[in-house]
Amino acid sequence: MIMMLVVSAVLSAPAVAASVTNKDGDTQVLVIVEDGSRVEVALEPGATETICPSGCFVTLPNGDRIALNGGEEVEIQGGSASVK
Amino acid sequence: MVSLRRLFLSNEDGLLPMSRLLFVLLTVLSFAAAPAVAQTAAAPATDTTTTQLEQASTDLDRAGGQLNTIRDQVERYKDDDAQLVDLKVAAEALNRSILSISIATRPRLEAIKARQAELGDPPGEGAPAEAAVVVEERKKLAAERNEINALTGEAENLSIEATKLSNRITEMRRQLFSEAILKRTDVNADLFMEASGAITKEAQTLNRTVTAWMQFVWKFKRMQLFGAVALSLLAALVLLSGSYRLFAPLITRAARHDKPHYITRLSVAFWSTVLPTMAAAAFAGASYFFLDAFKVLRTDIAPIISIGLAVAVAVYFMAQLANAVLSPSDGHWRLVRVSDRGAQLLWLLICSMALVNGADYFLGTISEVLGSPVVLTVVKSFFASLIIGGLLLVTAFIKPVLSKGEAPDSQGRPWPRSIFVLLILTGLVLIFAPLLGYVGMARFIATQIIVTGAVIVTMYIGFLSGRAVSAPSAFAETAVGKRLEERFGLGQVALDQVGLAAGLSIYLLIFILFIPLILLQWGFQVADIESWAYRFFTEIRIGSITISLVGILVGILLFVVGLVVTRWFQKWVDGNVLARSQVDVGVRNSVRTAVSYAGVALAGLIGLSAAGINLSSLAVVAGALSLGIGFGLQNIVSNFVSGLILLAERPFKVGDWVVAGTTEGFVRRISVRATEIETFQRQTVIVPNSVLINGQVGNWTHRNKLGRIEVALSVHAGNDPRRVQDILTEVVRAQQGLLRNPEPMVVFQAFSSTTLDFEIRAFLADILNGTGVKSELRAAILERFRAEEIPLGGPAAPEVPIKISPEGAELITALLDQATEKLRAPAAGRRRKTANEGPDAEPAA
């Protein structure tokens, strides 16, 4: 039991919330599905927002949908996202 | 509905959640591992990626199927709380796996985007057309991208549904609970008529079932039955004898005449409740497990056996606890101040209540198993509540209370008003609630009072004993403390520390043992608590920050391991490498210190990253700190850097004799912030490193220990300076410990009318011996001077030369003669009386 917890903790330790940064000149709107609800998040140019601490789906301005585990750093450029 | 069975026989279904948790974990792990596989697979060929997408698609379909299954099961088990908990866990796991499936497609999406960016925009109007291959690829990429988006959209919807289902389950469970408690049954004659009809039927069915089962067991499973009982007895005996051996003085009440110490009473009460109960629970669990494993149980008998065992354990626990607290037979061991008679009555009442409540659950389960009408269960609980309420009322009227200092066998007084009112009110609620039809609520309250009360009392006793054990010098009084003292010769302080640790671990034990018990009592399920504990240990979320307790513990553990490894490595380097290669002590010290700091820093980094703290976020902290460094931490940082310079440059090493400002002494320790200098008076002066780097530091023993000593001395001015100088040179040459090269020197420094001043300057191989050599040298010189009769000082009174004229001299002589004549006359008169005296008495002129 303890071993299992330890292993899972080591694996899940870096699971902090994901952050999204808008590198575009315009405000971008993301649709985030988290905990069973759909939320629209508007990102000002240059703003960084912390989203989905426990995994979520994001619909990007260009129509792409990506799933996030939490912990990623997402940059939005030209409506498209690059995940780090 | 609260279930006693779950409380005490969690082994039986406790195994299930464990395996389920493991399964969930494995699924999550396998999905977590999937992106890595996908990444490697995505690059080489498109074939694999399409199969990967297909794989994701089938996975999603399967997840959808699973979701439907779970939904169906939720409908089917909408009245079964335990099943609902499991289903909720399954739904949450499914949600995670859906997310993982979509995450696995992300690398491919990135790859497509990259490729599309490489291809650039399609040629505009009028531009030359592209090659057919490129157009084809463009189409294919776009199609694939759309497919991935569609898949992710599907996953999104599934995830929403799974979350909704999970939330719905929570809602259903809440409703179930409130329904069970607040359900109202009309209490009237019909109810009892119906119940009495049902009870005879149930008795017959039970009789038939049990007899059939027993016959079957006796005929076909005799060996298995005995085996199971023997094995479980063995398990319980091992546990019991082991715990007795370990905790013997803590559980048994030695017959004594005097009153045992409070701690002894507390710990005996606590352990004599907990350990035998655990043994009993182990026996019950093992019996059930073996009976089940040997296929002795049948589906209709198993729940009855299980609840029977659980109720037996619960009642045993209650009786044991009441016995521990009230000690009806021996007033010395009683924890509360009640009379002998009161204790006996209270014990009886508590045990009866526990028995009635247990019987209620036992009979209720039998009815459930045998499929009797619900009214029967209701009526049973109705009577059980009435009886318990009545017992509470009786309890209110007994007179057990003693005041301080009263003998246990004296007559007690009634309860204090508040307790009396509380008992009466609870008793009345337990009587009137079922009469008004709220049987479920009455049953819930009765169970809470009995079981939760008992658990809380046990916890409280445990807390008290923990506190008592950790009180100053209390542990040394206990039997364990005495044994430790004898065995390991621990001192008072060490024993105190052990006591503190023991107290804290008792607290921890209480939390781990009893909080889940109470939660189970309040209608939570094992899986709930498991997932809470899991979440508590792995992710505590505060805002957007997730803290993982296990992660932090692992971090600390790794840090400690890192420290130990560093120590070991440091020792190894120092002892096996540096010592062998005859490196200078200063270098050794520097290397050792550097290794230790590097090790600590490394261990710290490893620990931090294991604790889940992102190192890049530390950069932010460092950035913020740099401002602070500019102001407040300036000194510390400057000292720190100076310390590093000291380690690298090594202007002095440990053991050197240094002079820094007004401080003079030996360097004892060079650490990164400050250096310890021990003065000759054994005062340790801690000098900040920056002072040592910025200021002037004298080091007597920097490159070597060679040093010069000076001995100043004076002799009487009447001596011949050359002779004295020769003698001194001889003595110095003969002196042990002084170097011949550079040659010692005797300097004639000054002379005056009274003294000739010399100074001896000689070199020593080790300046640390200077004082001793100086003292030796002085002694040798003095001895030699005395032997040579060289006066060190002049006569006691100085000789005063007087100049006088001849006339003056004559005058003075005449005056002296005159005075002598006058003195001589009386002296002559006296001599006539003693005529025989010799002429030697003649005074000198």
Interface residues (C-beta under 8 A of the other chain):
Chain A: M1 M4 L5 V6 S8 A9 V10 L11 S12 A13 P14 A15 V16 A17 V33 D35 G36 S37 R38 T50 P53 G55 C56 F57 T59 G63 D64 R65 I66 A67 L68 N69 S80 S82 V83
Chain B: M18 L21 L22 L25 L29 A32 R96 L99 S100 S102 I103 T105 R106 L109 E110 K113 R145 I148 N149 T152 G153 A155 E156 S159 I160 A162 T163 K164 S166 N167 Y534 F537 T538 E539 R541 S544 I545 T546 S548 V550 G551 V554 A610 A611 G612 N614
